[in-house]
């Protein structure tokens, strides 16, 4: 009888597969895909490795939040006004600015506002954490190392003239490797199947029934061959989709946010046409 302890481990099997010493990244990726096809790693592991390799080729400018879309607080606003911004955006960190977005004075952590509402002495300027400034050209793998070493979670991106071009967070970098990260709450735990985010797009659970999806988005998909929107995407592709894969179906741009080797979990839907009034019943993120 075969002794399980004598079987090669996953690391040993991967090592044997890689003994051919790939000469470039294309060969390395080919070997990794071969490992996946031989069931030496699952789809999630392959996706993470591919994401890690891609990060080395990307710069901050590729993923930063542009200046125009930055959510900031004004140093002259009252704590009550700032709390309104925190509640509206649901962020945990904010650049605090003076006269303009080019005048970044520091970073405000939303949790630091608790001191004010607890009745303790509070001065907004003294509460700010130092802002870290980085160039648009900084490589993401270098930035990730710096984030880990400094324990900072946000950096202000500046252009060649010293003006603020945008901002980037450690979550933005990690999402390039592991996929979309839910900030503040886990979407899978929410009661709503369709939730509008602050960009106007919709996060949709793959288990959402076709009838409910049709009602929200004004579509007319049949449920004869599948019951859920996840089934719709699989049927359209003829296979299980990969994380971040995008399909266009009946005027809808559907991106796969979360998926593994067995099922689809979460989708991001961007409508290319006006939605019916029924879509307004979807919860706002």
C-alpha positions in Angstrom: 0.0 0.0 0.0 1.3 3.5 -0.9 2.7 5.3 2.1 1.4 8.9 2.0 4.5 10.2 3.8 6.6 9.0 0.9 4.7 11.1 -1.6 6.4 14.3 -2.8 5.1 17.5 -1.1 3.6 20.4 -3.1 6.9 22.3 -2.8 8.8 19.4 -4.0 6.5 18.9 -7.0 6.7 22.6 -7.9 10.5 22.5 -7.5 10.7 19.6 -9.9 8.5 21.4 -12.4 10.7 24.5 -12.2 14.0 22.7 -12.6 14.0 23.7 -16.3 15.0 27.2 -15.1 12.8 29.5 -17.3 14.8 32.1 -19.2 12.2 34.9 -19.2 8.9 35.8 -17.6 6.8 34.3 -20.4 8.4 30.9 -19.8 7.9 31.3 -16.0 4.2 32.0 -16.5 3.9 29.1 -18.9 5.4 26.8 -16.2 3.1 28.2 -13.6 0.1 27.6 -15.9 1.3 24.1 -16.4 1.5 23.6 -12.7 -2.1 24.8 -12.5 -3.2 22.4 -15.2 -1.5 19.6 -13.3 -3.4 20.6 -10.2 -0.3 21.5 -8.3 -1.8 24.9 -7.4 -5.4 26.2 -7.5 -6.7 29.2 -9.5 -6.4 31.6 -6.5 -2.7 30.8 -6.0 -2.0 31.2 -9.7 -3.8 34.5 -9.8 -1.9 35.9 -6.8 1.4 34.9 -8.3 0.5 36.6 -11.6 -0.6 39.7 -9.7 2.7 39.8 -7.8 4.6 39.6 -11.1 2.5 42.3 -12.7 3.1 44.7 -9.8 6.8 44.8 -10.5 6.0 46.3 -14.0 3.5 48.9 -12.7 4.1 52.4 -11.5 2.0 54.5 -9.0 0.5 56.5 -11.8 -1.2 53.3 -13.1 -3.4 52.8 -10.0 -3.5 56.1 -8.1 -6.7 57.9 -7.2 -6.5 61.1 -9.4 -6.4 64.5 -7.8 -9.9 65.3 -9.0 -11.4 62.3 -7.3 -9.5 62.7 -4.0 -11.7 63.0 -0.9 -10.0 65.5 1.4 -10.9 67.5 4.5 -10.3 71.2 5.0 -8.1 72.2 7.9 -10.6 74.9 8.7 -13.7 72.7 8.9 -15.2 71.8 12.2 -15.1 68.3 13.6 -18.9 68.0 12.9 -18.4 68.9 9.2 -15.5 66.5 8.9 -17.6 63.7 10.4 -20.2 64.3 7.7 -17.5 63.7 5.1 -16.3 60.5 6.9 -19.9 59.1 6.9 -20.5 60.0 3.3 -17.2 58.5 1.9 -16.7 55.7 4.5 -12.9 56.1 4.2 -10.6 55.7 7.2 -7.9 58.2 6.2 -8.1 61.7 4.6 -5.5 64.2 3.4 -6.1 67.4 5.3 -5.5 70.4 3.0 -5.2 74.2 3.4 -5.8 76.5 0.5 -6.0 73.8 -2.1 -5.3 70.2 -2.8 -1.7 71.1 -3.5 -1.4 72.3 0.1 -1.5 68.9 1.9 -0.8 69.5 5.6 -1.1 65.9 6.9 -3.2 62.8 7.1 -6.3 62.6 9.3 -7.3 59.2 10.7 -11.1 59.1 11.1 -10.7 57.3 14.5 -8.8 60.3 15.9 -12.1 62.2 15.8 -13.3 60.0 18.7 -11.2 62.1 21.0 -13.3 65.2 20.2 -16.6 63.4 20.6 -15.4 61.9 23.9 -15.1 65.5 25.2 -11.3 65.5 25.4 -9.0 68.2 24.3 -8.8 68.2 20.5 -6.8 70.3 18.0 -7.1 69.2 14.3 -3.7 70.4 13.3 -2.0 68.5 16.3 -4.0 65.4 15.4 -2.7 65.1 11.8 -0.2 62.4 10.9 2.8 63.3 8.7 2.0 63.0 4.9 4.3 60.9 2.8 5.0 62.3 -0.7 6.0 60.0 -3.6 6.6 60.5 -7.4 4.2 59.2 -10.0 7.0 57.0 -11.4 7.6 55.0 -8.2 7.3 51.2 -8.9 4.5 49.5 -7.0 6.7 46.7 -5.6 9.1 49.4 -4.1 6.1 51.3 -2.7 4.7 48.2 -1.1 8.1 47.5 0.7 8.1 51.1 1.9 4.5 50.9 3.2 5.4 47.8 5.1 8.6 49.3 6.6 7.1 52.6 7.6 3.7 51.2 8.6 2.0 54.0 6.5 -1.1 53.2 4.6 -1.5 56.2 2.4 0.9 58.3 0.3 0.4 61.6 -1.7 1.5 61.4 -5.3 3.2 64.4 -6.8 4.0 65.2 -10.4 7.3 66.5 -11.8 6.5 70.1 -10.9 5.7 69.2 -7.2 1.9 69.5 -7.6 -0.4 66.9 -6.1 -1.4 64.4 -8.8 -3.4 62.0 -6.6 -3.1 59.6 -3.8 -2.4 55.9 -3.3 -3.1 53.5 -0.4 -1.6 50.2 0.6 -5.0 48.6 -0.2 -4.7 49.9 -3.8 -1.4 48.1 -4.2 -2.6 44.9 -2.6 -5.7 44.8 -4.7 -3.4 44.5 -7.8 -2.1 41.2 -6.3 -5.0 39.6 -4.5 -8.0 41.3 -6.1 -10.6 43.7 -4.8 -10.5 44.4 -1.1 -13.7 45.5 0.7 -13.0 48.6 2.8 -14.9 49.0 6.1 -17.1 45.9 5.6 -17.4 42.6 3.8 -19.8 42.8 1.0 -20.5 39.1 1.2 -22.0 39.7 4.7 -24.4 42.4 3.6 -28.1 41.6 3.2 -28.4 43.4 -0.2 -27.4 41.5 -3.3 -26.9 44.7 -5.4 -25.1 47.6 -3.9 -24.1 50.8 -5.6 -20.6 52.1 -4.8 -19.3 55.7 -4.8 -18.2 55.4 -8.4 -21.8 54.8 -9.6 -21.1 51.1 -10.4 -22.8 48.2 -8.8 -21.4 45.4 -6.8 -23.5 42.3 -7.4 -23.4 39.0 -5.6 -23.1 36.1 -8.1 -26.0 34.3 -6.4 -28.4 37.1 -7.3 -31.4 35.5 -9.1 -31.9 36.4 -12.8 -35.3 37.9 -12.1 -34.0 40.3 -9.5 -31.1 41.2 -11.8 -33.4 41.9 -14.7 -35.6 44.1 -12.4 -32.7 46.1 -11.2 -30.9 46.6 -14.6 -33.8 46.6 -17.0 -32.5 43.5 -18.8 -34.4 40.5 -20.1 -32.2 37.5 -19.5 -33.9 34.2 -19.5 -33.5 31.9 -16.5 -34.2 28.7 -18.6 -30.6 27.5 -18.5 -29.3 29.3 -15.3 -30.8 30.8 -12.2 -28.2 33.4 -11.1 -26.2 36.2 -12.6 -23.1 34.1 -11.8 -24.5 31.4 -14.0 -25.2 33.9 -16.7 -21.5 34.9 -16.8 -20.4 31.3 -16.8 -22.9 30.4 -19.6 -21.7 33.5 -21.7 -18.0 32.5 -21.4 -18.6 28.7 -21.6 -16.3 28.3 -18.6 -15.5 29.5 -15.1 -14.2 33.1 -15.3 -10.9 34.4 -13.8 -10.7 37.2 -11.3 -10.7 40.6 -12.9 -12.0 39.1 -16.2 -14.4 41.5 -18.0 -17.4 40.5 -20.2 -19.9 42.7 -22.0 -23.5 41.4 -22.1 -26.5 43.3 -23.4 -24.9 46.7 -22.8 -23.6 45.8 -19.3 -19.9 45.7 -18.5 -19.4 43.0 -16.0 -16.1 42.5 -14.2 -15.4 39.5 -12.0 -14.2 40.8 -8.6 -14.0 37.5 -6.7 -13.9 34.0 -8.1 -12.1 30.8 -7.3 -11.5 27.5 -9.0 -15.1 26.3 -8.3 -17.4 29.3 -8.3 -18.0 33.0 -8.9 -18.5 35.2 -5.8 -18.8 38.9 -6.6 -19.3 41.0 -9.8 -18.9 44.6 -10.6 -21.5 45.8 -13.0 -21.2 49.1 -15.0 -24.3 49.9 -17.1 -23.7 51.5 -20.5 -27.3 52.7 -20.6 -29.8 54.5 -18.3 -31.1 52.2 -15.6 -34.8 51.9 -14.8 -36.2 53.5 -11.7 -36.2 50.1 -10.1 -32.5 50.1 -9.9 -32.7 53.0 -7.4 -33.8 50.4 -4.9 -30.3 49.1 -4.8 -28.5 50.1 -1.6 -25.8 52.7 -1.7 -22.4 51.6 -0.5 
